[in-house]
Amino acid sequence: MSARGKSGRVAGNGKSARGARRRVEAGALLGVGATVAVWEAARQRDLRRIERDPNHELLFDIPSGEQLDVVSRDGTRLRAELFGPADAPPLVLVHGWTCARRFWTLQLHALADRHRIVTYDLRGHGDSGDPVDADFSTDALAEDLQAVLEAALPGDRRALLVGHSLGAMSVVAWASRFPRELQARAAGAALLNTGLGGLVDEALILKLPSGARRAKAIAGGIVLSATAPLPPASPLSLRAIQYVALSPSATPAQVAFCQEMVLQTRRDVRAGFGRTLSRLDLVDALADLTVPALVLGGARDRLTPPPHVERMAAALPQLVERVEVADVGHMAPIEAPEAVNAAIDRLAQSTIFLPQHA
């Protein structure tokens, strides 16, 4: 064969290879384009479902109150907000991890007409400042609650303390750290969707064989204390947050409301309190909560499942009521506001002498 024939064949092979590569690249681009189109269609569909949700208007109608700046014992700046008549029975609402004081929006809409309500952002959350010396301990949370009570409810007014998740842990830590203040300032306590120890071990997020307990503890600790940024809001993040924190029956607006708070939490704060939660042990402190108390949990709570509620109910010195809300996850005040508000009302009527609410 002549040299010319060989070179012609080589040239032909080169053109064929380049053509194949172009076809692969074109196919890849079409695949990426199709994926982007499907993703965007899912995002737009989610947005429409959120906006059409009957819960949307009330959830995203955040009440505005009287803002109050509070300084905790270590110098950490806290943002508090007051609602309702100044002379009404006091109610202090303490939100949980990766949330903010607007978490209580549905309780504010329902209860502020007959309570003096105090909310505040936990250290590092919402409008509160970063913790001084990066102190994310439950002792620091107890000091924060004490500072808020002193600033927002001066004198001898006793309040009903309501905590959700990390907020309930704050209430228990405060009761143990300030036993004299407990009797002087607390008329009762409501502990919602919480646990006081063994959070990683009993969480239902990671389903591992019973023999993999140590692996689960290690994996859970790593996840809780991770400082990596969370991805932006997306169809995937909505579904992930619903799986972890809400129930399958949660509405689109409820999930979106929770997603917004979680994604706005600073990652160092998320990780700092995550480390605290991974080694939390406040079980013995519950004996110090010697005021009338109720515990409430969701039957579908994956983060603090019903066994936590059962143990707390058995250990509380003055249990008034134990409530389990069916088909509800970790965010009961958002998913089932009527049940939560009614439970708060019942405790209030038995502890701070509210008239019966029609």
VEXDREN-2710 file (C-alpha; in Angstrom, 1 decimal):
% VEXDREN-2710
k/r/px/py/pz
1/MET/0.0/0.0/0.0
2/SER/1.3/3.5/-0.8
3/ALA/2.2/6.1/1.8
4/ARG/-0.6/8.2/0.5
5/GLY/-3.1/5.5/1.1
6/LYS/-1.9/5.0/4.6
7/SER/-2.1/8.7/5.4
8/GLY/-5.6/9.0/3.9
9/ARG/-6.7/6.2/6.2
10/VAL/-5.1/7.8/9.2
11/ALA/-6.8/11.1/8.3
12/GLY/-10.1/9.4/8.0
13/ASN/-9.7/7.7/11.4
14/GLY/-8.9/11.1/12.9
15/LYS/-12.1/12.6/11.5
16/SER/-14.1/9.7/12.7
17/ALA/-12.7/10.0/16.3
18/ARG/-13.4/13.7/16.3
19/GLY/-16.9/13.1/15.2
20/ALA/-17.5/10.5/17.9
21/ARG/-16.2/12.9/20.5
22/ARG/-18.5/15.7/19.3
23/ARG/-21.4/13.3/19.5
24/VAL/-20.5/12.3/23.1
25/GLU/-20.1/16.0/24.0
26/ALA/-23.4/16.9/22.4
27/GLY/-25.1/14.0/24.2
28/ALA/-23.6/15.1/27.5
29/LEU/-24.8/18.6/27.0
30/LEU/-28.3/17.4/26.2
31/GLY/-28.2/15.2/29.3
32/VAL/-27.2/18.2/31.5
33/GLY/-29.7/20.4/29.8
34/ALA/-32.5/17.9/30.4
35/THR/-31.4/17.5/34.1
36/VAL/-31.4/21.2/34.6
37/ALA/-34.9/21.5/33.0
38/VAL/-36.3/18.7/35.2
39/TRP/-34.7/20.3/38.3
40/GLU/-36.1/23.7/37.4
41/ALA/-39.5/22.3/36.7
42/ALA/-39.4/20.6/40.1
43/ARG/-38.4/23.8/41.8
44/GLN/-41.2/25.8/40.1
45/ARG/-43.7/23.1/41.0
46/ASP/-42.6/23.2/44.7
47/LEU/-42.9/27.0/44.7
48/ARG/-46.4/26.8/43.4
49/ARG/-47.4/24.2/46.0
50/ILE/-45.9/26.4/48.8
51/GLU/-47.7/29.5/47.7
52/ARG/-51.0/27.7/47.3
53/ASP/-50.8/26.0/50.7
54/PRO/-53.5/27.4/53.0
55/ASN/-50.9/27.5/55.8
56/HIS/-48.6/29.8/53.8
57/GLU/-50.2/33.2/54.6
58/LEU/-50.3/32.8/58.4
59/LEU/-46.9/31.1/58.7
60/PHE/-45.1/33.8/56.7
61/ASP/-47.0/36.6/58.4
62/ILE/-44.4/37.1/61.2
63/PRO/-45.8/39.3/64.0
64/SER/-43.8/42.2/65.2
65/GLY/-43.4/43.0/68.8
66/GLU/-41.3/45.2/71.2
67/GLN/-37.7/44.4/70.6
68/LEU/-35.3/44.1/73.6
69/ASP/-31.6/43.7/73.7
70/VAL/-30.3/41.5/76.5
71/VAL/-26.7/40.7/77.5
72/SER/-26.0/37.3/79.0
73/ARG/-23.5/36.8/81.9
74/ASP/-20.6/36.1/79.5
75/GLY/-21.3/39.1/77.4
76/THR/-23.2/37.4/74.6
77/ARG/-25.8/39.7/73.1
78/LEU/-29.3/38.3/72.8
79/ARG/-32.3/39.6/70.9
80/ALA/-35.6/39.2/72.6
81/GLU/-39.1/40.4/71.5
82/LEU/-42.2/41.0/73.6
83/PHE/-45.9/40.6/72.6
84/GLY/-49.3/41.0/74.1
85/PRO/-50.7/43.0/77.0
86/ALA/-48.0/44.0/79.5
87/ASP/-50.1/42.9/82.5
88/ALA/-51.2/39.5/81.0
89/PRO/-49.9/36.2/82.4
90/PRO/-46.3/35.7/81.1
91/LEU/-45.3/33.1/78.6
92/VAL/-41.7/32.5/77.6
93/LEU/-41.1/30.6/74.4
94/VAL/-37.6/29.2/73.7
95/HIS/-36.9/27.8/70.2
96/GLY/-34.6/25.0/69.2
97/TRP/-31.5/24.2/67.2
98/THR/-31.1/25.9/63.8
99/CYS/-34.3/27.9/64.3
100/ALA/-35.1/31.4/65.4
101/ARG/-37.7/33.2/67.5
102/ARG/-40.1/33.4/64.5
103/PHE/-40.4/29.6/64.9
104/TRP/-43.3/30.5/67.3
105/THR/-45.3/32.5/64.7
106/LEU/-48.4/30.3/65.0
107/GLN/-48.3/30.5/68.8
108/LEU/-48.0/34.3/68.7
109/HIS/-51.0/34.5/66.4
110/ALA/-53.1/32.3/68.7
111/LEU/-51.9/33.2/72.2
112/ALA/-50.7/36.8/72.3
113/ASP/-54.2/38.2/72.9
114/ARG/-54.2/36.7/76.5
115/HIS/-50.5/36.4/77.3
116/ARG/-47.5/38.6/77.7
117/ILE/-45.2/36.5/75.4
118/VAL/-41.5/36.7/75.4
119/THR/-39.4/35.1/72.6
120/TYR/-35.7/35.4/72.0
121/ASP/-33.1/34.1/69.6
122/LEU/-30.7/31.5/71.2
123/ARG/-27.1/32.6/71.1
124/GLY/-25.7/32.5/67.6
125/HIS/-29.2/32.2/66.1
126/GLY/-31.3/34.8/64.3
127/ASP/-30.5/38.3/65.5
128/SER/-28.5/37.2/68.6
129/GLY/-24.8/37.6/68.6
130/ASP/-22.2/34.8/68.3
131/PRO/-21.4/33.2/71.7
132/VAL/-18.5/34.8/73.5
133/ASP/-15.5/32.3/73.6
134/ALA/-17.6/30.0/71.3
135/ASP/-19.5/28.7/74.3
136/PHE/-22.3/26.4/73.1
137/SER/-22.8/24.6/76.4
138/THR/-26.1/24.0/78.1
139/ASP/-24.8/26.0/81.0
140/ALA/-24.5/29.0/78.7
141/LEU/-28.0/28.4/77.5
142/ALA/-29.2/28.4/81.1
143/GLU/-27.4/31.7/81.8
144/ASP/-29.1/33.2/78.6
145/LEU/-32.6/32.2/79.8
146/GLN/-31.9/33.7/83.2
147/ALA/-30.7/37.0/81.6
148/VAL/-33.9/37.1/79.4
149/LEU/-36.2/36.5/82.4
150/GLU/-34.5/39.3/84.4
151/ALA/-34.7/41.8/81.6
152/ALA/-38.1/41.0/80.2
153/LEU/-40.0/40.1/83.4
154/PRO/-38.6/42.2/86.2
155/GLY/-40.1/41.8/89.7
156/ASP/-41.9/38.8/91.0
157/ARG/-43.8/37.7/87.9
158/ARG/-43.8/34.0/87.4
159/ALA/-44.0/32.7/83.8
160/LEU/-44.9/29.6/82.0
161/LEU/-41.7/28.4/80.2
162/VAL/-42.2/26.6/76.9
163/GLY/-39.2/25.1/75.2
164/HIS/-38.9/23.2/71.9
165/SER/-36.1/20.7/71.3
166/LEU/-32.8/22.6/72.3
167/GLY/-35.1/25.3/73.9
168/ALA/-36.6/22.6/76.2
169/MET/-33.1/21.5/77.1
170/SER/-32.3/25.1/78.0
171/VAL/-35.3/25.2/80.4
172/VAL/-34.1/21.9/82.1
173/ALA/-30.5/23.2/82.3
174/TRP/-31.8/26.5/83.8
175/ALA/-33.9/24.7/86.4
176/SER/-30.9/22.7/87.5
177/ARG/-28.5/25.7/87.5
178/PHE/-30.9/28.1/89.2
179/PRO/-33.1/26.2/91.7
180/ARG/-34.0/29.3/93.7
181/GLU/-34.9/31.2/90.5
182/LEU/-37.0/28.3/89.4
183/GLN/-39.4/28.7/92.3
184/ALA/-39.5/32.5/92.1
185/ARG/-39.8/32.8/88.3
186/ALA/-41.4/29.7/86.8
187/ALA/-45.1/28.8/87.2
188/GLY/-44.7/25.7/85.1
189/ALA/-42.9/24.3/82.1
190/ALA/-43.8/22.7/78.8
191/LEU/-41.2/20.5/77.1
192/LEU/-41.9/20.0/73.4
193/ASN/-40.2/17.5/71.0
194/THR/-37.1/17.0/73.1
195/GLY/-34.8/14.6/74.7
196/LEU/-32.2/14.9/77.4
197/GLY/-29.6/12.3/76.4
198/GLY/-28.9/9.5/73.9
199/LEU/-30.0/11.7/71.0
200/VAL/-27.7/10.1/68.4
201/ASP/-28.3/6.6/69.6
202/GLU/-32.1/6.8/69.5
203/ALA/-32.6/9.0/66.5
204/LEU/-34.4/7.4/63.6
205/ILE/-32.5/9.2/60.8
206/LEU/-29.9/6.5/60.2
207/LYS/-31.2/3.0/60.2
208/LEU/-28.4/0.7/61.0
209/PRO/-28.3/-2.9/62.4
210/SER/-28.5/-3.2/66.2
211/GLY/-24.9/-4.3/66.3
212/ALA/-23.7/-1.1/64.6
213/ARG/-24.4/1.1/67.6
214/ARG/-20.9/2.5/67.9
215/ALA/-20.7/3.2/64.1
216/LYS/-24.0/5.1/64.4
217/ALA/-22.7/7.2/67.3
218/ILE/-19.6/8.1/65.4
219/ALA/-21.5/8.9/62.2
220/GLY/-24.1/10.9/64.1
221/GLY/-21.4/12.9/65.9
222/ILE/-19.7/13.7/62.6
223/VAL/-22.9/14.8/61.0
224/LEU/-24.1/17.0/63.9
225/SER/-20.7/18.8/64.3
226/ALA/-20.0/19.2/60.5
227/THR/-19.0/22.8/59.6
228/ALA/-19.5/22.4/55.9
229/PRO/-22.0/24.8/54.4
230/LEU/-25.5/23.4/53.6
231/PRO/-26.5/23.5/49.9
232/PRO/-28.9/26.3/48.9
233/ALA/-32.7/25.8/48.9
234/SER/-33.7/23.3/46.3
235/PRO/-36.2/20.4/45.7
236/LEU/-33.6/18.1/47.3
237/SER/-33.2/20.3/50.4
238/LEU/-36.9/20.6/50.9
239/ARG/-37.3/16.8/50.9
240/ALA/-34.3/16.2/53.1
241/ILE/-35.6/18.7/55.7
242/GLN/-39.0/17.1/55.6
243/TYR/-37.5/13.6/56.1
244/VAL/-35.3/14.6/59.0
245/ALA/-37.5/17.1/60.9
246/LEU/-41.1/16.9/59.8
247/SER/-43.6/14.1/59.1
248/PRO/-44.7/12.9/55.6
249/SER/-48.0/14.7/56.1
250/ALA/-46.4/18.1/56.7
251/THR/-47.6/20.7/54.2
252/PRO/-45.3/22.4/51.6
253/ALA/-45.4/25.8/53.4
254/GLN/-44.6/24.1/56.8
255/VAL/-41.5/22.5/55.2
256/ALA/-40.5/25.7/53.4
257/PHE/-40.8/27.7/56.7
258/CYS/-38.5/25.3/58.5
259/GLN/-36.1/25.1/55.6
260/GLU/-35.7/28.9/55.6
261/MET/-34.7/29.0/59.3
262/VAL/-32.3/26.0/59.0
263/LEU/-30.5/27.4/55.9
264/GLN/-30.1/30.8/57.5
265/THR/-28.4/29.4/60.6
266/ARG/-24.7/30.1/60.6
267/ARG/-22.7/27.0/60.0
268/ASP/-20.3/27.4/63.0
269/VAL/-23.3/27.8/65.2
270/ARG/-25.0/24.8/63.7
271/ALA/-21.8/22.8/64.3
272/GLY/-21.1/24.1/67.8
273/PHE/-24.5/23.2/69.1
274/GLY/-24.4/20.0/67.1
275/ARG/-21.4/18.9/69.2
276/THR/-23.3/19.8/72.4
277/LEU/-26.2/17.7/71.3
278/SER/-24.1/14.7/70.3
279/ARG/-22.8/14.4/73.9
280/LEU/-25.8/15.8/75.8
281/ASP/-26.6/14.4/79.2
282/LEU/-29.3/16.3/81.1
283/VAL/-31.2/13.2/82.3
284/ASP/-30.4/13.7/86.0
285/ALA/-31.2/17.5/85.7
286/LEU/-34.8/16.7/85.1
287/ALA/-35.3/15.9/88.8
288/ASP/-34.6/19.6/89.5
289/LEU/-37.6/20.8/87.4
290/THR/-39.9/20.9/90.4
291/VAL/-42.8/22.8/88.9
292/PRO/-45.9/21.6/87.1
293/ALA/-44.9/20.3/83.7
294/LEU/-46.1/18.7/80.5
295/VAL/-44.2/16.8/77.8
296/LEU/-45.4/16.7/74.2
297/GLY/-44.0/14.8/71.3
298/GLY/-44.8/13.7/67.8
299/ALA/-45.5/10.1/67.0
300/ARG/-43.5/10.5/63.8
301/ASP/-40.6/12.4/65.4
302/ARG/-37.3/11.0/64.0
303/LEU/-35.0/13.3/66.0
304/THR/-36.5/12.8/69.5
305/PRO/-38.8/9.8/69.1
306/PRO/-41.5/8.8/71.6
307/PRO/-39.3/6.8/74.0
308/HIS/-37.7/10.2/75.0
309/VAL/-41.2/11.5/75.9
310/GLU/-42.0/8.3/77.9
311/ARG/-38.8/8.6/80.0
312/MET/-39.3/12.3/80.7
313/ALA/-42.9/11.7/81.7
314/ALA/-41.9/9.0/84.1
315/ALA/-39.1/11.1/85.7
316/LEU/-40.7/14.6/86.0
317/PRO/-41.4/15.4/89.7
318/GLN/-44.7/17.2/88.9
319/LEU/-46.0/15.8/85.6
320/VAL/-49.4/17.4/84.7
321/GLU/-49.8/15.9/81.2
322/ARG/-48.1/13.8/78.6
323/VAL/-49.2/14.4/75.0
324/GLU/-48.4/12.4/71.9
325/VAL/-49.6/14.0/68.6
326/ALA/-50.3/11.5/65.9
327/ASP/-48.8/11.9/62.4
328/VAL/-46.5/14.7/63.5
329/GLY/-42.7/15.0/63.3
330/HIS/-40.2/17.0/65.3
331/MET/-41.8/20.4/64.5
332/ALA/-45.1/20.0/66.4
333/PRO/-45.6/23.8/67.0
334/ILE/-45.5/24.2/63.2
335/GLU/-47.1/21.0/62.1
336/ALA/-49.8/20.8/64.8
337/PRO/-50.3/24.3/66.2
338/GLU/-53.8/23.6/67.4
339/ALA/-52.7/20.7/69.6
340/VAL/-49.7/22.5/70.9
341/ASN/-51.6/25.7/71.7
342/ALA/-54.4/23.8/73.4
343/ALA/-51.8/22.0/75.6
344/ILE/-50.1/25.3/76.5
345/ASP/-53.5/26.7/77.4
346/ARG/-54.4/23.7/79.6
347/LEU/-51.1/24.1/81.5
348/ALA/-51.5/27.8/81.8
349/GLN/-55.0/27.4/83.2
350/SER/-53.7/25.1/85.9
351/THR/-50.6/27.1/86.8
352/ILE/-51.1/30.8/86.3
353/PHE/-54.8/30.9/86.8
354/LEU/-56.0/32.0/83.4
355/PRO/-59.8/32.1/82.8
356/GLN/-61.1/29.3/80.7
357/HIS/-60.7/30.2/77.0
358/ALA/-63.8/29.7/74.9
END
